[in-house]
Amino acid sequence: MKSLFLLLIFTIVIGNYASPAEVPDTLGIPPWHPIGQYTHPTIRESSGIVASRQFEGIYWTLNDSGNPAALYATKLNGELIQEISVQGSQNFDWEALGIDNQNRIWIGEIGNNSRLRTGLKLVVVTEPNPFTDTEAKVIASYPYQYPSENVDAEGLFVADDVPYIVSKERERAVLYRFPTLKMDTQHVLERVGEFAEAKWVTGAGLSTDGTRLAVCTYDMLWVYHGTADNFAEMIQGTPWSLSHNFYGEAVCFEGYDLVLTNEARDLYRLPQFWYEKEWPLPPKDTLSAASLLAAVDTDESQVETYLAAGIEIDGGHVVLNAKAPGAALNQQITSNYRSLYQISTILTRGPEYGQVELSINGTVIGAPYNCYNPERIPGTLVTFGTAPLDAGNNQFALSVVEKAPEATSYKIGIDSYQIRHASPYAESYLVLGPFAKADVDTMNVPLQPEIEPDPEQTFEGIDDKTIHWQEVSTEADGFLDLRKYIQANSIVVGYAFTYVYTPKATESVLMLGSDDTITIWLNGTEIHRNDISRPTIPDQHAIPCRLKAGWNTVLCKTSLIGGYWGFYLRFTDADRVLRYSPYPMGSIGER
C-alpha cells in the first residue's frame, strides 16, 4: 500500500502578524528535501532516470504505462529542456532507463504487474541532442523472457553494453542479464543471483566505473559495491542501506552521488558520504526553522550553513550559541484548527551541542534530548511527543537545559519542525458489499442501504449473492483495507459504518483520505463527497463538522475503481475524549 502522511497545513506568524521570513538562497537544499520537481505537465510519473554522459547537466526520464512514447530531457531542478518522441515503439509499460558506453539510451518495456505478460523487451535509441532534436528512432529491439518464472521488474542498468534487469518482488530481488544480443530475437535471460537484503525494487542505477550498484524502493535504498566485473559477488555483499520517505521510483549515479525521482515528480540528490555513513534521512515535509528566524528573541541566534558547521552538504540550520542553560529559540506557529499533533524537530548533533527540551504554549513536551555526538551529524529527527495545538497562534520554544560532560558548549542547531496529526483513527467498522456500480465516474447512483445498519439484515449483492454486515478492524496504521474484507473485482461499491462518541457537543474536523471515491454521512447528513479516483493519503481532506453529545453515526459509501481500496478516517480530538465503536453503547464500556 502506498500511503503518504500529509502534515498539518499551517501558516507562519512572525511578531504581530507580519510576513514570514524568507529562507536565505545561500543555504542550498539538504538531501532530505527535493532539489527539484518536474514542471512539464506530460511528465506525470517519472519511472526511470539516467544522467547524460555527453550533455552536461542533462537528465533523461520517462513515464510509465498509459503515457506517450517519449523521453524527456530535463535539468536537475526538473525544468524541461526537450520532449523527444520515440518512433518505433509504444509505451505499454515502460518502467526503467539505462545508458551505455556508446551513449545509447535503453528503454525498459519491463513492467509486468500481472506476471503474465509475454511482450517484454528492451528498445534502444541513440541519445538525442536535447537542444535540437524532437524525435528519436528505435535502432534495436531485444524481446526477452525469464528462464523459469515470469516476474515483474522495474530496475534496469547497462554494464559494458550488456543490459541487466532487477526483478520487483515482495520477498526478494533477483538480478538477470541478457546473453549475447541478437536483434529481434527472443532472449532467455540468465539468472545472475539474488540480492542480499534488497527486495521490492522499483529502480536501479550503476556508477560509470561499474563499482557501485544502487537499487531503490518506496522507502529504502541499497548501494552495493565491489569489483566491476563480478555482479554475482557484489550483490551478495553487505550494501550501504538507509531508509527514506521519497517513494522512490528511479535512481541513477552522477559520479558517486545519487539522483532519485518518484511518482510525485520530485527529484533528490543524495551525497556519496551520506549513504556511505548510512545516516537516516528525515522527512521532506518539514517547516524550515530559518523561515522563523525573525521570531527568535535573542541576538545570539543566526542562520548557519552546514558547510560552515563542518558538514559537507547543502542546506543550513538556525543556531543558538548559548553560553549557559536557559537560553531558548522562540517561534510562533499558527494552526488552522484545534487538534492533537505529534511534534518533532530535525536537530544537529555534534561535540559542541547541548541538551534541549521543547515546550509549546508554556508546557514541556516529552523528555529533553541530548544533542552531543563525537561526530557532527545534521538531520536527526527527534520526536518529543504529542500535544494539543490551539486554533490560531501557538508558542514554540526550544531551550537549552544542560550539556553532556564531553560537550564543549551549549549550542543548539535546528533545521526544521515536523507537525503530524495525532488524533486516533477509527479502528473498527461494520462493512457491507460488494454492490454493482452502475456509473463509473460518480457516486450519484443511490445504492441501499444509506441507513443505520442492522447486523441481522441481509442484502443482495453482485451476482445475486446474499451479503450482510460484518465487523472488521483496520490495519495497525489506521487504514481500513476493504479489499481484505470485501471480495470484488473492479468497479464496485461497498459500505463501512461506525459510531463516534463525545461526552458533549463539539465542533470538530473530519480528517479523511480514501482510495477510491467516497461519500460520508454524519448522523444521516451528507458532509463530504469525492468522485475522483486517486491513491490513499491520510488526512487528504479536512471537513469541518459538528458532533452531537453522545453517539454519532458515520456511514461511508466508497467505490473500487481498480488497485487498492480503502480509507483512513478520524476526527480531531485535542482533548482525547472521542471513542469509536461499530455498535452503540448505553455508556462508555457497556455493550
C-alpha positions as CSV (number, residue, x, y, z in Angstrom):
1,M,0.0,0.0,0.0
2,K,1.3,3.4,-1.0
3,S,0.4,5.9,1.6
4,L,1.8,9.3,2.2
5,F,1.4,11.1,5.5
6,L,0.2,14.7,5.0
7,L,1.5,17.1,7.6
8,L,-0.5,19.8,9.2
9,I,-1.0,22.7,6.8
10,F,-0.2,25.8,8.8
11,T,0.8,29.4,8.3
12,I,3.8,31.1,10.0
13,V,3.2,34.2,12.0
14,I,6.1,36.5,12.9
15,G,5.6,39.1,15.6
16,N,2.2,40.8,15.3
17,Y,1.0,39.1,12.1
18,A,4.0,40.2,10.0
19,S,5.0,38.2,6.9
20,P,7.2,35.1,7.4
21,A,10.9,35.4,6.9
22,E,12.4,34.1,3.7
23,V,14.9,31.2,3.8
24,P,18.2,32.5,2.5
25,D,19.0,31.3,-1.0
26,T,22.6,30.8,0.0
27,L,21.6,27.8,2.2
28,G,21.1,25.4,-0.7
29,I,19.0,22.3,-0.3
30,P,19.8,19.4,2.1
31,P,19.4,15.8,0.9
32,W,16.1,15.3,2.6
33,H,14.3,18.0,0.6
34,P,13.6,17.7,-3.2
35,I,16.3,19.5,-5.2
36,G,13.7,20.0,-8.0
37,Q,10.4,18.9,-9.4
38,Y,9.3,18.1,-12.9
39,T,7.2,21.0,-14.1
40,H,6.3,19.8,-17.6
41,P,2.6,18.6,-17.4
42,T,3.2,15.5,-19.5
43,I,5.8,14.2,-17.1
44,R,3.2,12.5,-14.9
45,E,5.1,9.7,-13.2
46,S,8.9,9.5,-13.5
47,S,9.7,5.8,-13.6
48,G,13.3,5.9,-14.9
49,I,16.2,8.3,-14.9
50,V,19.8,8.4,-16.3
51,A,22.3,11.2,-16.4
52,S,23.7,12.1,-19.8
53,R,27.4,11.4,-20.3
54,Q,27.8,13.7,-23.3
55,F,25.5,16.6,-22.4
56,E,26.4,18.2,-19.1
57,G,23.6,18.8,-16.7
58,I,21.0,16.8,-18.7
59,Y,18.9,14.0,-17.1
60,W,16.6,11.8,-19.1
61,T,13.4,10.5,-17.7
62,L,10.2,8.7,-18.9
63,N,6.6,8.0,-17.9
64,D,5.3,4.5,-17.1
65,S,2.3,2.8,-18.7
66,G,-0.6,4.6,-20.4
67,N,1.5,7.6,-21.4
68,P,3.1,8.7,-24.7
69,A,6.2,7.0,-26.1
70,A,8.6,9.9,-25.2
71,L,11.8,10.7,-23.5
72,Y,12.2,14.0,-21.5
73,A,15.4,15.9,-21.2
74,T,15.5,18.0,-18.0
75,K,17.7,19.9,-15.7
76,L,18.3,18.7,-12.1
77,N,15.7,21.1,-10.9
78,G,13.1,19.4,-13.1
79,E,12.9,22.1,-15.8
80,L,12.1,20.6,-19.2
81,I,14.7,21.1,-21.9
82,Q,13.1,18.9,-24.6
83,E,10.4,16.3,-25.1
84,I,11.6,13.7,-27.5
85,S,9.1,11.5,-29.3
86,V,10.3,7.9,-29.6
87,Q,9.5,6.5,-33.1
88,G,9.2,2.7,-33.5
89,S,7.9,1.7,-30.0
90,Q,4.7,2.1,-28.0
91,N,4.7,2.7,-24.2
92,F,2.8,-0.3,-23.0
93,D,4.5,-0.4,-19.6
94,W,7.8,1.5,-19.7
95,E,9.4,1.2,-16.2
96,A,13.1,2.0,-16.5
97,L,16.0,3.6,-18.3
98,G,19.7,2.6,-18.9
99,I,22.6,4.2,-20.7
100,D,25.7,2.6,-22.1
101,N,29.3,3.5,-23.1
102,Q,28.2,4.3,-26.6
103,N,25.7,7.0,-25.4
104,R,22.7,4.9,-26.3
105,I,19.6,5.0,-24.2
106,W,17.9,1.7,-23.3
107,I,14.2,1.8,-22.6
108,G,12.8,-0.9,-20.4
109,E,9.4,-2.3,-21.5
110,I,9.7,-4.5,-18.5
111,G,6.6,-3.8,-16.3
112,N,4.7,-7.0,-15.6
113,N,2.2,-6.4,-12.8
114,S,0.1,-9.4,-13.8
115,R,3.2,-11.7,-14.1
116,L,1.5,-12.9,-17.3
117,R,2.9,-10.6,-20.0
118,T,4.8,-12.1,-22.9
119,G,5.7,-8.9,-24.7
120,L,8.6,-7.8,-22.5
121,K,11.5,-6.2,-24.3
122,L,14.2,-3.5,-24.3
123,V,14.4,-0.9,-27.0
124,V,17.4,1.2,-27.8
125,V,17.7,4.7,-29.2
126,T,20.8,6.8,-29.9
127,E,20.9,9.6,-27.3
128,P,19.3,12.6,-29.0
129,N,20.6,16.1,-28.8
130,P,18.3,17.6,-26.2
131,F,18.8,21.1,-27.6
132,T,18.0,20.4,-31.3
133,D,16.2,17.1,-31.7
134,T,12.5,16.4,-31.2
135,E,12.4,12.7,-32.3
136,A,14.5,9.6,-31.7
137,K,14.2,6.4,-33.7
138,V,14.4,2.9,-32.2
139,I,17.6,1.3,-33.6
140,A,17.4,-2.0,-31.8
141,S,14.8,-4.1,-30.0
142,Y,15.5,-7.1,-27.8
143,P,12.5,-9.2,-26.6
144,Y,13.1,-11.5,-23.7
145,Q,11.6,-14.0,-21.3
146,Y,12.7,-15.1,-17.8
147,P,14.5,-18.5,-17.5
148,S,11.8,-20.1,-15.2
149,E,9.1,-18.0,-13.6
150,N,7.6,-14.8,-15.1
151,V,8.2,-11.9,-12.7
152,D,7.6,-8.1,-12.6
153,A,10.6,-5.7,-12.9
154,E,11.3,-2.0,-12.7
155,G,15.1,-2.0,-12.4
156,L,17.5,-1.7,-15.4
157,F,21.1,-0.9,-15.9
158,V,23.8,-1.5,-18.6
159,A,27.3,-2.6,-18.0
160,D,29.9,-3.0,-20.8
161,D,26.9,-2.7,-23.2
162,V,25.2,-5.7,-21.6
163,P,21.7,-4.9,-20.1
164,Y,20.7,-6.3,-16.7
165,I,17.3,-6.4,-15.2
166,V,16.3,-6.4,-11.4
167,S,13.1,-8.1,-10.5
168,K,10.4,-6.4,-8.4
169,E,9.2,-9.0,-5.9
170,R,7.8,-8.6,-2.3
171,E,10.2,-11.0,-0.7
172,R,13.4,-10.8,-2.8
173,A,15.2,-9.1,-5.7
174,V,16.8,-11.2,-8.5
175,L,19.4,-9.9,-11.0
176,Y,19.2,-11.2,-14.6
177,R,21.4,-10.5,-17.6
178,F,21.0,-10.8,-21.3
179,P,23.0,-13.4,-23.1
180,T,24.7,-12.5,-26.5
181,L,22.4,-9.9,-28.0
182,K,20.6,-10.6,-31.3
183,M,18.2,-8.1,-32.9
184,D,14.5,-9.0,-32.8
185,T,15.3,-12.5,-31.3
186,Q,13.6,-13.8,-28.2
187,H,16.2,-13.9,-25.5
188,V,16.1,-16.1,-22.4
189,L,17.7,-14.2,-19.6
190,E,20.4,-15.6,-17.4
191,R,20.0,-15.6,-13.7
192,V,22.9,-13.8,-12.1
193,G,21.8,-14.2,-8.4
194,E,19.7,-12.9,-5.6
195,F,20.4,-9.6,-3.8
196,A,21.3,-9.7,-0.1
197,E,18.7,-7.5,1.7
198,A,17.1,-5.8,-1.2
199,K,13.5,-6.5,-2.2
200,W,10.5,-4.9,-3.9
201,V,13.0,-2.9,-6.1
202,T,11.5,0.0,-8.1
203,G,14.7,1.3,-9.7
204,A,18.3,0.6,-10.3
205,G,21.4,2.5,-11.3
206,L,25.1,1.7,-11.9
207,S,28.1,4.1,-11.5
208,T,30.1,4.8,-14.6
209,D,33.0,2.8,-13.4
210,G,30.8,-0.2,-12.6
211,T,31.9,-0.5,-8.9
212,R,28.6,0.7,-7.3
213,L,25.1,-0.6,-7.9
214,A,22.2,1.3,-6.3
215,V,18.7,-0.2,-6.0
216,C,15.8,1.7,-4.5
217,T,12.3,1.1,-3.4
218,Y,9.5,3.2,-2.0
219,D,11.2,3.6,1.4
220,M,14.7,2.1,1.2
221,L,17.9,2.5,-0.7
222,W,20.7,-0.1,-1.0
223,V,24.1,0.6,-2.6
224,Y,26.2,-2.4,-3.4
225,H,29.9,-2.0,-4.0
226,G,32.8,-4.2,-5.3
227,T,34.6,-5.0,-8.4
228,A,33.0,-4.1,-11.7
229,D,33.3,-7.5,-13.4
230,N,31.6,-9.6,-10.7
231,F,28.0,-8.6,-10.1
232,A,27.1,-12.0,-8.6
233,E,29.6,-11.4,-5.8
234,M,28.7,-7.7,-5.5
235,I,25.0,-8.2,-4.8
236,Q,25.8,-10.8,-2.2
237,G,28.0,-8.4,-0.2
238,T,26.8,-6.1,2.6
239,P,25.3,-3.0,1.0
240,W,25.1,0.5,2.4
241,S,21.5,0.9,3.2
242,L,19.2,3.7,4.5
243,S,15.6,4.4,4.8
244,H,13.8,7.4,3.3
245,N,10.4,8.7,2.5
246,F,10.9,9.5,-1.1
247,Y,8.6,6.8,-2.5
248,G,11.5,6.3,-4.9
249,E,10.8,5.1,-8.4
250,A,14.1,5.6,-10.1
251,V,17.8,6.1,-9.3
252,C,21.0,6.9,-11.2
253,F,24.5,7.9,-10.3
254,E,26.3,11.2,-11.0
255,G,29.8,10.4,-10.1
256,Y,29.3,8.6,-6.8
257,D,26.4,10.9,-5.7
258,L,22.8,9.6,-6.4
259,V,19.9,11.2,-8.0
260,L,16.4,9.8,-7.3
261,T,12.9,10.5,-8.6
262,N,9.4,9.5,-7.6
263,E,5.9,9.4,-8.9
264,A,5.2,12.7,-7.2
265,R,7.6,14.2,-9.8
266,D,10.2,15.2,-7.2
267,L,14.0,14.9,-7.7
268,Y,16.5,14.3,-4.9
269,R,20.3,14.4,-4.8
270,L,22.0,12.3,-2.2
271,P,25.7,12.9,-1.5
272,Q,28.1,9.9,-1.5
273,F,29.2,10.3,2.1
274,W,25.6,10.4,3.3
275,Y,24.7,6.9,2.1
276,E,28.2,5.6,3.0
277,K,27.6,6.7,6.6
278,E,24.1,5.2,6.5
279,W,22.6,8.3,8.2
280,P,18.8,8.1,8.3
281,L,17.1,10.7,6.2
282,P,14.4,12.8,7.9
283,P,11.1,13.6,6.2
284,K,11.0,16.1,3.4
285,D,7.8,17.9,4.5
286,T,9.0,20.0,7.4
287,L,8.8,23.6,8.4
288,S,12.1,25.4,8.0
289,A,13.4,27.0,11.2
290,A,15.3,29.5,9.1
291,S,11.9,30.9,7.9
292,L,11.1,31.6,11.6
293,L,14.3,33.4,12.4
294,A,12.7,36.8,12.6
295,A,10.7,35.5,15.6
296,V,13.8,34.5,17.5
297,D,14.2,36.8,20.5
298,T,17.9,36.7,21.0
299,D,20.9,38.2,19.2
300,E,22.9,35.0,19.7
301,S,20.9,33.2,17.0
302,Q,21.7,33.1,13.4
303,V,21.4,31.1,10.2
304,E,24.4,28.9,9.6
305,T,25.1,26.8,6.5
306,Y,26.0,23.1,7.1
307,L,29.3,23.7,5.3
308,A,30.2,26.4,7.9
309,A,29.2,23.9,10.6
310,G,31.8,21.4,9.2
311,I,29.2,19.2,7.4
312,E,29.7,18.7,3.6
313,I,26.1,19.1,2.4
314,D,23.9,21.9,1.1
315,G,21.4,23.4,3.5
316,G,21.7,25.0,6.8
317,H,20.1,25.4,10.3
318,V,19.3,28.0,12.8
319,V,21.9,28.0,15.6
320,L,21.8,29.5,19.1
321,N,25.3,29.8,20.6
322,A,24.1,29.7,24.1
323,K,26.5,30.5,27.0
324,A,24.5,28.7,29.7
325,P,21.3,26.8,30.3
326,G,18.0,28.6,29.9
327,A,18.6,30.3,26.6
328,A,15.9,29.5,24.0
329,L,14.8,29.8,20.4
330,N,11.2,31.0,20.3
331,Q,8.8,30.9,17.3
332,Q,5.1,31.4,16.8
333,I,3.1,29.0,14.7
334,T,-0.5,29.3,13.7
335,S,-2.7,26.2,13.4
336,N,-5.9,26.1,11.3
337,Y,-7.9,24.3,13.9
338,R,-7.5,22.9,17.4
339,S,-6.4,19.2,17.5
340,L,-3.8,16.8,18.8
341,Y,-0.4,16.7,17.0
342,Q,2.8,14.8,17.1
343,I,5.7,17.3,17.4
344,S,9.2,16.5,16.1
345,T,12.2,18.5,15.3
346,I,15.2,18.0,13.0
347,L,18.3,18.8,15.0
348,T,22.0,18.9,14.5
349,R,24.3,16.8,16.8
350,G,28.0,17.3,17.4
351,P,30.7,17.8,20.1
352,E,29.6,21.4,20.8
353,Y,25.8,20.8,21.1
354,G,23.8,20.8,24.3
355,Q,20.8,19.1,25.8
356,V,17.5,20.7,24.7
357,E,13.8,20.5,25.5
358,L,10.7,21.6,23.6
359,S,7.8,23.5,25.1
360,I,4.6,24.6,23.5
361,N,2.4,27.3,24.9
362,G,4.5,27.0,28.1
363,T,4.1,23.2,28.6
364,V,7.2,21.0,28.2
365,I,6.6,18.2,25.6
366,G,8.3,14.9,26.3
367,A,11.8,14.4,27.6
368,P,14.9,16.5,26.9
369,Y,17.2,15.3,24.1
370,N,21.0,15.2,24.3
371,C,22.5,16.6,21.0
372,Y,26.1,15.7,22.0
373,N,27.8,13.4,19.5
374,P,31.5,13.0,18.7
375,E,30.8,13.5,15.0
376,R,28.8,16.3,13.6
377,I,25.5,14.9,12.2
378,P,22.7,17.0,10.8
379,G,19.2,15.8,10.0
380,T,18.4,14.0,13.3
381,L,14.7,13.6,13.6
382,V,13.7,13.8,17.3
383,T,10.1,13.2,18.3
384,F,9.3,14.9,21.6
385,G,5.7,13.7,21.9
386,T,2.1,14.7,21.3
387,A,0.4,18.0,22.3
388,P,-2.8,19.9,21.6
389,L,-2.4,23.0,19.4
390,D,-4.9,25.8,19.6
391,A,-6.6,27.2,16.6
392,G,-4.6,30.3,15.9
393,N,-1.2,31.2,17.5
394,N,1.0,28.7,19.4
395,Q,4.3,29.5,21.0
396,F,7.2,27.0,20.4
397,A,10.4,27.2,22.4
398,L,13.5,25.1,22.1
399,S,15.6,25.6,25.2
400,V,19.0,24.6,26.4
401,V,18.7,22.7,29.7
402,E,22.1,21.2,30.2
403,K,25.1,19.7,28.3
404,A,26.9,16.4,28.4
405,P,30.2,16.4,30.3
406,E,32.0,15.8,27.0
407,A,30.3,18.6,25.2
408,T,32.3,21.8,24.6
409,S,29.3,24.2,24.7
410,Y,25.6,24.6,24.8
411,K,24.9,25.2,21.1
412,I,21.5,24.4,19.5
413,G,21.1,23.7,15.8
414,I,17.7,23.2,14.4
415,D,16.8,22.6,10.8
416,S,13.0,22.4,10.9
417,Y,9.9,21.3,12.7
418,Q,7.6,18.4,11.8
419,I,4.0,18.5,12.9
420,R,1.7,15.5,12.2
421,H,-1.9,14.8,13.0
422,A,-2.0,12.5,16.1
423,S,-5.7,12.1,16.9
424,P,-6.6,8.4,16.9
425,Y,-8.2,6.7,13.9
426,A,-11.4,4.8,14.0
427,E,-10.2,1.2,14.2
428,S,-13.4,-0.9,13.9
429,Y,-16.3,-0.9,11.5
430,L,-19.2,-2.8,10.1
431,V,-18.7,-3.3,6.3
432,L,-21.0,-4.4,3.6
433,G,-20.5,-5.3,-0.1
434,P,-19.9,-5.6,-2.9
435,F,-22.7,-4.0,-4.8
436,A,-22.6,-3.3,-8.5
437,K,-21.7,0.3,-9.5
438,A,-23.7,1.5,-12.5
439,D,-21.8,4.8,-13.0
440,V,-18.0,4.5,-13.3
441,D,-17.4,8.2,-12.9
442,T,-19.5,9.3,-9.9
443,M,-21.1,8.2,-6.7
444,N,-24.5,9.7,-7.6
445,V,-26.4,6.4,-8.2
446,P,-28.3,5.7,-4.9
447,L,-27.5,2.3,-3.5
448,Q,-29.1,0.9,-0.4
449,P,-28.5,1.0,2.5
450,E,-27.9,4.6,3.4
451,I,-29.3,4.0,6.8
452,E,-28.1,2.9,10.3
453,P,-27.2,-0.8,9.8
454,D,-28.9,-3.8,11.2
455,P,-26.3,-6.6,11.6
456,E,-29.0,-9.2,11.2
457,Q,-30.3,-7.8,7.8
458,T,-29.2,-9.4,4.6
459,F,-28.8,-7.9,1.1
460,E,-28.5,-8.9,-2.5
461,G,-25.0,-8.1,-3.8
462,I,-23.2,-8.8,-7.0
463,D,-24.1,-12.0,-8.9
464,D,-27.2,-12.3,-6.6
465,K,-25.1,-13.3,-3.7
466,T,-26.5,-12.8,-0.2
467,I,-24.3,-10.5,1.8
468,H,-24.6,-8.9,5.3
469,W,-22.7,-6.5,7.6
470,Q,-19.5,-7.9,9.1
471,E,-17.4,-6.5,11.9
472,V,-13.8,-5.7,10.8
473,S,-10.7,-3.9,12.1
474,T,-8.3,-1.6,10.4
475,E,-4.6,-2.2,9.8
476,A,-2.2,-1.1,12.5
477,D,-1.7,2.3,10.8
478,G,-5.5,3.0,10.8
479,F,-6.1,2.0,7.1
480,L,-9.4,0.2,6.5
481,D,-8.4,-2.3,3.8
482,L,-11.7,-3.0,2.1
483,R,-10.1,-5.4,-0.4
484,K,-9.2,-7.6,2.6
485,Y,-12.9,-8.0,3.7
486,I,-15.0,-7.4,0.5
487,Q,-14.0,-9.8,-2.3
488,A,-14.5,-7.9,-5.5
489,N,-13.2,-7.0,-8.9
490,S,-13.0,-3.5,-10.3
491,I,-15.9,-1.0,-10.3
492,V,-18.0,-2.0,-7.2
493,V,-19.4,-0.2,-4.2
494,G,-19.1,-1.0,-0.5
495,Y,-20.2,0.5,2.8
496,A,-18.5,1.0,6.1
497,F,-20.1,2.2,9.3
498,T,-19.0,3.2,12.8
499,Y,-20.1,5.3,15.7
500,V,-18.1,8.1,17.3
501,Y,-18.8,9.1,20.9
502,T,-18.2,12.5,22.5
503,P,-19.3,13.5,26.1
504,K,-20.6,16.9,24.9
505,A,-21.5,18.6,21.6
506,T,-18.4,19.9,19.9
507,E,-17.1,21.5,16.7
508,S,-14.7,19.1,15.0
509,V,-12.9,18.4,11.8
510,L,-13.2,15.0,10.0
511,M,-9.8,14.0,8.6
512,L,-10.2,11.7,5.6
513,G,-8.1,10.0,2.9
514,S,-9.6,7.5,0.5
515,D,-8.9,5.2,-2.4
516,D,-11.1,5.5,-4.5
517,T,-14.2,7.7,-4.4
518,I,-16.2,8.1,-1.2
519,T,-19.2,9.8,0.3
520,I,-19.6,10.4,4.1
521,W,-22.9,10.8,6.1
522,L,-22.7,12.1,9.7
523,N,-25.9,11.5,11.6
524,G,-27.7,10.9,8.3
525,T,-26.5,14.2,6.7
526,E,-24.0,14.1,3.8
527,I,-20.9,16.1,4.8
528,H,-18.4,15.0,2.1
529,R,-18.3,13.6,-1.4
530,N,-15.3,12.9,-3.6
531,D,-15.9,11.5,-7.0
532,I,-12.2,11.3,-8.1
533,S,-10.2,8.1,-8.1
534,R,-6.8,8.5,-6.5
535,P,-4.3,6.8,-4.2
536,T,-4.8,6.8,-0.4
537,I,-3.3,9.7,1.5
538,P,-4.2,10.1,5.2
539,D,-5.8,13.4,6.1
540,Q,-6.1,14.4,2.5
541,H,-9.4,16.2,3.2
542,A,-10.4,18.2,6.3
543,I,-14.1,18.5,6.6
544,P,-15.5,20.9,9.4
545,C,-18.5,19.3,11.2
546,R,-20.3,19.2,14.5
547,L,-20.5,16.2,16.7
548,K,-23.6,16.0,18.9
549,A,-23.3,14.8,22.6
550,G,-23.3,11.0,22.8
551,W,-23.1,8.5,19.9
552,N,-22.8,9.9,16.3
553,T,-23.3,7.7,13.2
554,V,-20.7,7.7,10.5
555,L,-21.6,6.0,7.2
556,C,-19.2,5.7,4.4
557,K,-20.0,4.7,0.8
558,T,-16.9,4.0,-1.3
559,S,-16.2,2.7,-4.7
560,L,-13.4,0.5,-6.1
561,I,-12.2,1.6,-9.5
562,G,-9.1,-0.5,-9.5
563,G,-6.0,-1.3,-7.5
564,Y,-6.2,-0.6,-3.7
565,W,-9.4,0.1,-1.9
566,G,-10.0,1.7,1.5
567,F,-9.6,4.8,3.6
568,Y,-8.3,6.5,6.7
569,L,-10.9,8.3,9.0
570,R,-10.6,10.2,12.2
571,F,-12.0,13.3,13.9
572,T,-9.8,16.0,15.5
573,D,-9.5,15.1,19.2
574,A,-7.4,17.6,21.1
575,D,-8.7,16.5,24.5
576,R,-8.6,12.8,23.8
577,V,-12.2,12.2,24.6
578,L,-13.6,10.6,21.5
579,R,-14.4,6.9,21.3
580,Y,-15.2,4.8,18.3
581,S,-17.3,1.6,18.1
582,P,-19.2,-0.3,15.4
583,Y,-22.1,-0.7,17.9
584,P,-23.9,1.9,20.1
585,M,-23.5,1.6,23.8
586,G,-25.6,2.8,26.8
587,S,-22.4,4.3,28.1
588,I,-18.7,4.0,27.5
589,G,-17.6,0.5,28.4
590,E,-21.1,-1.1,28.2
591,R,-22.2,-3.1,25.2
